Amino acid sequence: MSDRIPGTTWDNPIWHGDYRIFRDDCAGTHPQGFAYVHDDYDPTPLHADDGPSDHRHGWERTVEEAKAAIDILEEELAEEQAAHGQFGVGA
């Protein structure tokens, strides 16, 4: 058991659903205070020239803002899945 404050590291995050929320130490790249990422996040692009195909990550200034962003993201993903069926577009 860690005695560190929850939310300070990847290994000791605050959990919101299947998302980790943890302090972001990359102040120069992402000056927001907290990063969030889905536990099954896969940054592998679909094609060599594409960016990440999995958009279940981000940065926010506070834990509360990260939770709100996660809720919006999950709602959008659920709507997209409902619109395209469980197998995605063109299935």
N, C-alpha and C positions, 0 to 999 in steps of 0.2 A: 504494500500500500504506500502510495506516495504522500509525502507531507507537503507537497507543493500546492499552491493555490490552483484549483481547477481553472482551465482555460488559458494557462500560461504556455503550454507546449503541445506539440502534436501528440506526445505520449500521455498527456494528462489534460485532455480537452474538456470543454463543456459540450455535451451531446444535445442535439435537437433533432429528434427523429433519427435518421441514418446519417446525419451530418456531424462532423467534428467542427467545433469552433475553438480557435486558439489564437493567442497573441501572435501578431505578424511582426517579425523582426526585420523585415526588408523595407525599412522606412524610406530608402531612396527610390525603390522601384514601386512600392505600394504604400503610400504614407498613411493609409487607414490603419486603425489599431488592431483589427481582428480579421483573420482569414477564416473561410469556411469551405469545406469540401465534403462531398458525399463519400461514404466509406468504400463504395465500389467505383470510385472515379477512375476513368481510364483516359489519360491524355493523348493516346495514340491517334494521330489523324487518319481519316479514311483514305486520303490520297497524300502523296508526298508534298504537294504544294498547299494543302489545306492546313488550317490551324487545328487546334484540338476539336474533336467531334463531340466530346462530352463536356457540356457547359454547366455541370453541377458543381461549380466552385466560384469563389469571388472574395471580395474584401469589403469590409464596412468599418465605420469608426467605432461602433459600440456592439456589444453582444446583442442588445435588443434590436439594433438595425440589421445585424446578421440573421437573427431569427426571422425577422419580417421578410428579408430578401429570400430566405430559404422557403418560407411559406408561399410567397408569390411564385417562385421558380417551380415548386412542386405543383401548384395549381395550374400553371401554364403547361407543364409536362403532362398532367392528367387530362387537360382539355385536348392537347395534341394527340395523345394516345386514344382518347375517345373518338376524336374526329377521324382518325386513320385506322382504327381497329388495333387489336393487340399485337399485330405483326408489322405495323408501320405502313408507310406510304407504298403503294404499288403491290401490296401483298395480295 
